[in-house]
Amino acid sequence: MTFFNAMKRLSRSSTSPLLIGGLELSHPERVEPFFKQTTDAVFFFNHLGEIIYFNEYLPLMLGYSEETLYEHFAVFNPPEQLEAVTAFFNRALAGETVHYTAQGLHVDQHRLTLKITNMPIEQDGQIVGVYGVARDITREKQLEDDVAQIRSQLELTEQIPELVVFTYDPSTRTIEYSPSLINYLGLDPTNPKHLSNEQVHQRIHPRDFDPLKFQMIRLLDGEIETFEQEVSVLNANQEYQLLRLKALRRDGLNGPISVILYDLSEVDDVRRQLKMEREQTKEIYEALEAAISQIDLSNGRLLFHSKGFFQIFEELPKDLILSQDWLFERLDPRDRPAMKRFIKRLTSGKSGTIQYRLLFPDGRRKWIEDQQIPVFQLDGTIAYTNSIMHDITLQKEYEERLQQLAMHDSITGLPNRLSLTDTIRDWMQQGTTFSILSISFNRITDINNAFGHATGDQWIQATSSLLYSSKPKEIFFGHLGGDEYAMLIPSSYKEDVTSCADMLLGLSAEPILIEPYALFARVSIGVSRFPDDSDDPIELMKHSYTALRRSRRENHSALHHYASNLDIDYYRRYRLEQDLHYAIEREELFLEYQPKVDSWTGKIIGLEALIRWQHPEWGRIPPNDFIPLAEESALHVAIGDWVVDTACKTMKQWARAGAPAIPISVNVSPKRFLIPGFEHQIEQILTKYNLSPHLLELEITEAALIMDDPNISRTLEYVSQIGVRIALDDFGKGYSSMVYLQRYPINVVKIDRQFATHITDDAKAQAIVKSILYMAMEFNLSVIAEGIETLRQLETFRALNCPNIQGYLFSKPVSASVMESYLLREVLYPIEACSLAEDSVPSFSVQGKIKMLKHQNQALDLGFSDIKAHRTSTRFLYFTTDVPLPLQSATFEVRLFEGIQLVSCTLTVTAIEHGQYVGEYTTTQEAELVLRFFQSLRYKE
C-alpha cells in the first residue's frame, strides 16, 4: 500500500490533518521521504493493530516479502510476549508514546531482539492509528550474553578443588606418600614399597622437568619460600594430565616441603575455549559500530575498549585514564550538568543510559548514546562498569528533521501554530511585553474552489513571502493555517503596533501575482497584547483571532484590537450555538416549501423544502446564521436527516388530502456525504412512508463534488440507482466544471440566481444561460432557473427556452398548509411584487447605541452596537438596528445623542412592528427624559 493510500485509509476527515507527535501529514508527498530515509524500520498500524504501511527496512529486517507484511502485529511476535506487546500497543492507542524492547519473529522463525517506539496518530483529537519505529539490537544483546558467559567460566576455574597433597623431606630426599598421591599414581596402597625418586621424576613430562627442578633448587636454597608451576604428570591411566603444582617450604631451611597438585586438564580445555571465544568476541567487537568498554570507576582507567571507542572519540585518553576533565573538555557545555548527575547515579550502583553531544576542534558534533551497567564484587563494591556506546548522530538529525516538520508548515516553511505557542510561552517567561497580530488575506477558500488546491498553495506561498519580506528581523512570524498568519511584535520595536498594522493593510492596494493570475486581497488584522489581555499563550492567541474575526466583518481591509467586552452579535452567535442542540426536540425547526413551475403554463412540477428556525427569544433565524453553526459540529447530521424525514412525512400527508404526488427536493450538506450510512438512511425513510424514490430529489453544491471523496461518489451512485434524483444547485456560480456532469449521476441543473438578476440587460449573462441550456439538452438534464422575481426576467428566460423556473414571481416559500392548497390547484400565476412605498420608510431618526445588560437574569458585559431611534411614547421606544435582538428576555441600555445632547435609558424589547423593534421603558422617569429629548430636536422632513 502506498503512503498516500495508507494516510487516506487512516483519515476519518478530508479536512483535518493527521498528526504524529505534532507532525502534520496533510502533504504526504513532502513527509514520506523522511520515513524512507531513516535506517530504522518504520511502519503504521490502524486502530486494530494491522500493518498498513512500512518502509523498505521492515521486510529487510524480518525477511518477509512486502506482500506478506500487511498483517496483525501478533503474526510477528512470539506467543509468550504477545500480551505484553498488546499492552504497549493499547497504551499508544490511549495517546501515550511508549519505548520497549521485545523479540520479533524472522520469516525463518529465528528470533530478533528489537528496540521499539510506538506513537499515537491523531486526527481531530482522536487516535486513528499507531506509528512505529524498530531497531535491530540482536548483535549487541548477544555480545552482552557472551561477555557474561566468559566471566562465569573464569570464575569457575578459580573454584577447582585440590587433587593431590603430599610432603617432600629434603633431609632424607624422600617423598611422604599420601593417599591422594598413591591413588593418583595408581600404586597399591597395601604395598609399602613405592616409587624411587628417579621413577617419580620419569612421571613428569620432559619439557616440565628442568623448570620444575630449577624452582625446587631455589626453594631448597632458601631463595624463595613458595612457587607455583604448571606440570604434566603421568597418571594411573598412563596419560599425561595437566596439573598446577604449588610448593611451600615450612619451618625454615630444615623443614619439609608441602606440595599441592591441582587438576588443570579441564581448565586447559576451558582456556582453549576461552581463547577461541575471546578471539570471536574480539572479532565481534571490531565489527560492531558500537563502542564496548570496561571502566574502573575508582580511577577512570579503561580496562578494555573495542575499536569502536576510538571511532567515536577519534583519540584515546593518556594512559587510558578516562578522567572527568578529559571527557568534559569534549562534552557540549549544555550536557555537562546531566553528565554529572549520571556519573553520580552510576557511582551509587544504578545502571542507566544517557545521550550527550561531543564537540570536535573542526566544528563537528556527534550525538552519543551511552549505556552503563555496573558490575559488583562479592563485598558489594563496584568492580567496574560495562559501557556500550552508539553514535546516534544520524538518528538525531532525522529526529531534528521530524521536529522541523512538526514545528513548521510544510507549504511555507514558516513556524506553525505549535511553534508560535512555544515562542509566546518563552517570551512570557522572559518577561517580554509584546503584541500578537493575526493577519488574514481572506481569499484561500475562494481560490481553492475556483482554481483548485494547487493554485491555493501558490497563493499561500505568495502571501507568506510578501509578509516575510515586509517584516523587520525583530518580529517573529508564523503560519496559522490557510492564508492566515501571526506576527509577534515586542514592545521594544521602534515602530508601534498600529504603524506596523497600517503598513500591512496597505498590502491590499497592490495585486498578488499567481501565474497566470493577478489577485487582490482584503487584509484583516486582529491585535491582542501581553500582559494586558491575557497571560496564557493559548488564550492570548484566541483573543487576537477574536479581534481578527471582527475585522473580517468589515467589507474592506480593517484592523481591530481585542476588547474584553464582546458585542451583541458574538453573544447571539454563542447563544444560538447552545440552543441549536435542542431545536429539534423543542420543535423550533420547521420547513417551508417553494414551488418549481413550468415556465409557460405555471403548472407545479416540483418543490424545494427549506429549513427555518423560529427561536423563542431571537425570533426568525436566517438559515445563513444557523446552518454554518450546525456544520461546525455534528448537528448537521441530525438536522439534515430531520429535514429529509419531515419532507417525506409531509408528502404523505398531502397525498392523503388528495394532492398529486410532486417531487420534493432537499438540500444536503457536503459533510453529510462523508459520514457512512447516509444512503441507507434515505432508503429507510422512503420505506417508512412508502414513497417512490423518484419523488425525492437531493440538492448538492459544487463544494461537495470538489472534495472528490470516494464516499461522496459511492453514495451518489447508490441513491441514483435506487431512483432518487440528484440536482446540482447554484450552477454557474463557482467552478462549474463540465467534468462533474460527466463523472457524477446528475439529473437536474439549477441555474444560479445571480444570472436572473442581470438577465434582462446583460448580453453575457444571456449567452451563459443559453450555453447552459444547450449543454443540459445534450446531456439530457432537467434545468431550473432560480431567483425569478419579475415578469421581464420570466419573459427573457422563456425567450431562451428555459423550461422551468423557481422564484418569488410565482411564490415565496410558504408553510405546508398553504403549499397543500397550491398543490390542489396544480397551477400558479405570476404576481410581480410591489416595491416598498417611500412613506413606509421612517423619515426621522436619531443616532444611538444599544448594549445588552442582562439576558435570562444573567448579567453581561458586552459592547455597544449602533441603532437608529425613530419615535417614542410614554411607554415605548421604536428603533431599528442591523443587530438581531432577543424579545422579552433581555434588558438593554440605550444611549441617544444629537450634537452635544445625550440621553440614556434602560428597556426591554417586547416586539417587532413594521420592521422596527419596540422597547418598553423600565421606568416612567426615563421615558419622560427621552420624550423631552425628542421634543428638543428639530424634526427632519
Disulfide bonds with the S-S distance in Angstrom:
none
